[in-house]
Amino acid sequence: MSRRNDRVRKAHQESGNFVERSARKFQENVARSAPVAVASYTLIGAIIFLGLIGYAIDNWRGTSPWFLLGGLLAGIFVGFYELAKVVWKPKR
């Protein structure tokens, strides 16, 4: 009976170590991917925000679709610039 208890105790300890290691690795992966996730949200946000500003100016001035297209292009430029800053950042 003692051998069985020892095996069960050892298996339980190893499974606890596995869960702890898995959680630690998950946290490390999330921390490493956070800057790229923020840059991707910046890309989408810049396109939407500047596109909406262009759309509003077009409605106000009656110049459809030129300011909308300009806003979308500016949003793409700003968004990809922010993404490139994160992707090509020098490693420490």
C-alpha positions, 0 to 999 in steps of 0.5 A: 500500500505504501508503494502505491501511495508514493506513486500517487503522491509523485504523480500528483506532484509532477502534475502540479509542476506541469500546471505551474510550468504551463501557466508560467510559459503562457504568461511569458508568451502573452507578455512577448506578444503584447506589443504586436497585439497593440500594434495590430489594434493601432493599425485597425484603429488608425484606418477606422478613425482616420477614415471616419474623419475623412468621411465627416469632412466629405459630408461637410464639404461635399467632396465625396469620396476624396477625403475618405480615401485620403483618410483611409490611406493615411490610416494605413500609412500610420498603422503600418508605421506603428506595426513596423516599429514594433516588428523591426525593433532591435532585440535587447 
